[in-house]
Amino acid sequence: MRIPPRIATLGAVAALASTLLIGGQATATATTSTFTAAPTAAAAVGDICYSDLPSQAHDTLELIDAGGPFPYPQDGTVFQNREGILPSHSTGYYHEYTVKTPGSSDRGARRIVTGEASQEDYYTADHYASFDLVDHGC
């Protein structure tokens, strides 16, 4: 059984959230020479309300949170982000999971791609041509 990487990193996320909520400082500086394509790529990601996802995506997200079992052997494997649409991170940051497509004889085109951060879930209905960040609050 694979344990989604985001479950293992929740402690670090909680510490960061606690620092930010208590009033910790964060600073950032950038010069034009340090920018890469990642900020532009991240702008290409849309958003979608959890309630607007197909029911099969809800099933997949529940399986991810439970740590499986997953219906396909590819589920939980590292997503390489070769398309460069998602924000740039090191290899192993993202993992992909199949969202079943009714009537499809294979895995279909729908996926959930998770990042290591809590509730960093991306939905794609077109096999990585576009992504929507899932808003779990609506």
C-alpha positions as CSV (number, residue, x, y, z in Angstrom):
1,M,0.0,0.0,0.0
2,R,1.3,3.4,-1.0
3,I,0.9,6.3,1.5
4,P,0.4,9.5,-0.4
5,P,3.4,11.8,0.2
6,R,1.2,14.7,1.4
7,I,0.2,12.6,4.5
8,A,3.8,12.3,5.5
9,T,4.4,16.0,5.2
10,L,1.4,17.3,7.1
11,G,3.5,18.1,10.1
12,A,5.7,20.5,8.2
13,V,2.6,22.1,6.6
14,A,1.0,22.5,10.1
15,A,4.1,24.2,11.4
16,L,4.2,26.6,8.5
17,A,0.5,27.4,8.8
18,S,0.9,27.9,12.6
19,T,3.8,30.3,11.9
20,L,1.8,32.2,9.4
21,L,-1.3,32.4,11.6
22,I,0.6,33.5,14.7
23,G,2.2,36.3,12.7
24,G,5.5,34.9,11.4
25,Q,7.2,36.9,8.7
26,A,7.9,35.8,5.2
27,T,10.0,37.8,2.8
28,A,10.7,37.3,-0.8
29,T,13.0,39.1,-3.2
30,A,13.5,38.5,-6.9
31,T,15.3,40.1,-9.7
32,T,14.4,39.7,-13.3
33,S,17.4,37.5,-13.8
34,T,16.1,34.9,-11.3
35,F,12.6,34.3,-12.9
36,T,12.0,31.1,-14.8
37,A,9.1,29.8,-16.7
38,A,7.4,28.4,-13.6
39,P,5.5,31.6,-12.6
40,T,4.0,31.8,-16.1
41,A,3.1,28.1,-16.1
42,A,1.4,28.3,-12.7
43,A,-0.8,31.1,-14.1
44,A,-2.2,28.5,-16.6
45,V,-3.7,26.5,-13.8
46,G,-7.4,27.2,-13.3
47,D,-9.5,26.3,-10.3
48,I,-12.6,24.1,-9.7
49,C,-14.9,23.7,-6.7
50,Y,-14.8,20.3,-5.0
51,S,-18.6,20.2,-5.5
52,D,-18.2,20.7,-9.3
53,L,-15.9,17.6,-9.7
54,P,-17.4,14.5,-11.1
55,S,-18.4,11.9,-8.5
56,Q,-15.6,9.6,-9.6
57,A,-13.1,12.3,-8.7
58,H,-14.6,12.4,-5.2
59,D,-14.1,8.6,-5.0
60,T,-10.5,9.0,-6.1
61,L,-9.8,11.8,-3.5
62,E,-11.3,9.6,-0.8
63,L,-9.1,6.7,-1.8
64,I,-6.0,9.0,-1.7
65,D,-6.9,10.2,1.8
66,A,-7.4,6.6,2.9
67,G,-4.1,5.5,1.4
68,G,-5.7,3.1,-1.1
69,P,-6.3,0.5,-2.3
70,F,-6.1,1.9,-5.8
71,P,-7.8,0.3,-8.8
72,Y,-4.8,0.7,-11.2
73,P,-1.2,-0.1,-10.6
74,Q,-0.1,3.3,-12.0
75,D,-2.0,5.1,-9.2
76,G,0.3,6.8,-6.8
77,T,3.3,6.9,-9.2
78,V,5.4,10.1,-9.6
79,F,3.9,12.6,-12.0
80,Q,6.8,14.2,-13.9
81,N,5.1,17.5,-14.9
82,R,6.7,17.3,-18.3
83,E,4.1,19.6,-19.7
84,G,5.3,22.3,-17.3
85,I,1.8,23.5,-16.5
86,L,1.9,22.9,-12.7
87,P,4.2,24.9,-10.5
88,S,7.8,23.7,-10.8
89,H,9.0,21.4,-8.0
90,S,11.6,18.6,-7.6
91,T,10.9,15.2,-9.0
92,G,8.7,13.2,-6.6
93,Y,6.7,16.2,-5.5
94,Y,3.6,15.3,-7.6
95,H,1.8,11.9,-7.8
96,E,-1.0,10.9,-10.1
97,Y,-4.2,8.9,-9.6
98,T,-6.8,7.7,-12.1
99,V,-10.3,9.1,-12.0
100,K,-12.5,6.4,-13.5
101,T,-14.4,7.4,-16.7
102,P,-17.7,5.6,-17.0
103,G,-17.9,3.6,-20.2
104,S,-14.2,3.7,-20.9
105,S,-12.4,0.4,-21.5
106,D,-9.1,1.8,-20.2
107,R,-8.0,4.4,-17.6
108,G,-9.4,7.2,-19.7
109,A,-8.1,10.8,-19.6
110,R,-9.1,12.0,-16.2
111,R,-6.6,12.2,-13.3
112,I,-6.1,13.8,-9.9
113,V,-2.5,14.9,-9.4
114,T,-1.5,15.7,-5.8
115,G,1.2,17.9,-4.5
116,E,2.9,17.4,-1.2
117,A,1.0,20.3,0.4
118,S,-2.2,19.7,2.2
119,Q,-5.2,19.7,-0.2
120,E,-3.0,20.5,-3.1
121,D,-5.0,18.5,-5.6
122,Y,-5.2,19.2,-9.3
123,Y,-7.9,17.8,-11.6
124,T,-7.4,17.2,-15.3
125,A,-10.1,15.9,-17.6
126,D,-7.9,16.0,-20.7
127,H,-4.9,13.9,-19.8
128,Y,-2.6,16.8,-18.6
129,A,-3.5,19.4,-21.3
130,S,-5.0,21.6,-18.6
131,F,-5.3,21.5,-14.8
132,D,-7.6,22.9,-12.2
133,L,-6.6,23.3,-8.6
134,V,-9.4,21.8,-6.4
135,D,-10.9,24.2,-4.0
136,H,-12.0,22.0,-1.1
137,G,-13.9,24.9,0.5
138,C,-16.7,25.1,-2.0
